[in-house]
Amino acid sequence: MNHHQRLDDRSLAMHAYVAARLREHPERLSEAEAILARWARSAGERVQPALEEWSAILRSGLDATIAAAVDPSEEGKRRRQSSPLLCLLDPRERWALLRQWTGANDAP
């Protein structure tokens, strides 16, 4: 598996975790919206379309957000590269997920 595919697979796994957490705590969507608003204030013109796309997804509600987060298509991969959802993880959760994913995917 090439390096980019590994990164895509890892991102998908982490987004699946966040999606499950969002099902438990849908009120956290507002945190993702606040993150996007903060990013939009400092982002360049090139990045704005991706941020606007995520903003529209979040406004569409929980189901649309979760579907976008775990979409395995090329569009899903592209969207995950600018996703605000992983910012909902605290540092310990993020590192635990990274260690778990790496351990499960680096086995011979």
C-alpha positions in Angstrom: 0.0 0.0 0.0 1.4 3.4 -0.9 1.9 6.2 1.6 -1.1 8.3 0.3 -3.4 5.3 0.6 -2.3 4.7 4.1 -3.0 8.3 5.0 -6.5 8.1 3.4 -7.2 4.9 5.2 -6.1 6.4 8.5 -8.2 9.5 8.0 -11.2 7.4 7.2 -10.8 5.4 10.3 -10.4 8.5 12.5 -13.4 10.1 10.9 -15.5 6.9 11.5 -14.6 7.2 15.2 -15.6 10.9 15.2 -18.8 10.0 13.4 -19.7 7.5 16.1 -19.0 10.1 18.8 -21.2 12.6 16.9 -24.1 10.1 17.0 -23.7 10.1 20.8 -23.2 13.9 21.1 -24.8 15.6 18.1 -24.6 19.0 19.9 -20.9 18.9 19.0 -21.7 19.9 15.4 -21.8 23.4 16.6 -18.1 23.1 17.7 -17.2 22.0 14.2 -19.1 25.0 12.8 -17.2 27.3 15.1 -13.9 25.7 14.0 -14.8 26.3 10.3 -15.7 30.0 11.1 -12.3 30.5 12.7 -10.5 28.9 9.8 -12.5 30.9 7.3 -11.4 34.2 8.9 -7.7 33.4 8.2 -7.8 31.1 5.2 -6.8 32.2 1.7 -9.1 32.3 -1.3 -7.9 28.9 -2.5 -9.2 27.2 0.7 -12.5 29.0 1.0 -14.5 26.6 -1.4 -13.5 23.6 0.8 -14.6 25.4 3.9 -17.8 26.5 2.4 -18.5 22.9 1.3 -18.0 21.7 4.9 -20.1 24.5 6.2 -23.0 23.5 3.9 -22.6 19.8 5.0 -22.7 20.7 8.7 -25.8 22.9 8.2 -27.5 19.9 6.5 -27.5 18.1 9.8 -26.0 15.1 11.6 -26.8 12.4 9.0 -25.3 14.4 6.1 -22.2 15.2 8.2 -21.7 11.6 9.2 -22.2 10.5 5.6 -19.6 13.0 4.3 -17.2 12.0 7.1 -17.2 8.3 6.2 -17.7 8.6 2.4 -15.2 6.2 0.9 -15.3 7.8 -2.6 -12.6 10.0 -4.1 -14.8 13.0 -3.2 -14.9 11.8 0.4 -11.1 11.5 0.5 -10.8 15.0 -0.9 -13.3 16.4 1.7 -11.6 14.7 4.6 -8.4 16.7 3.8 -10.1 19.9 4.9 -12.4 18.4 7.5 -13.0 20.2 10.8 -14.2 17.0 12.5 -10.9 15.7 13.7 -10.5 18.9 15.7 -13.3 17.5 17.9 -10.9 15.0 19.3 -8.9 15.9 22.3 -5.1 15.3 22.1 -5.3 12.1 24.1 -8.0 10.6 21.9 -6.1 11.6 18.8 -2.9 10.0 19.9 -4.7 6.9 21.1 -6.4 6.5 17.8 -3.2 7.0 15.9 -1.3 4.4 18.0 -4.2 1.9 17.7 -4.5 2.4 13.9 -0.7 2.2 13.4 -0.5 -1.0 15.6 -3.3 -2.7 13.7 -2.0 -1.7 10.3 1.7 -2.2 10.6 1.4 -5.8 11.6 3.2 -8.2 9.2 
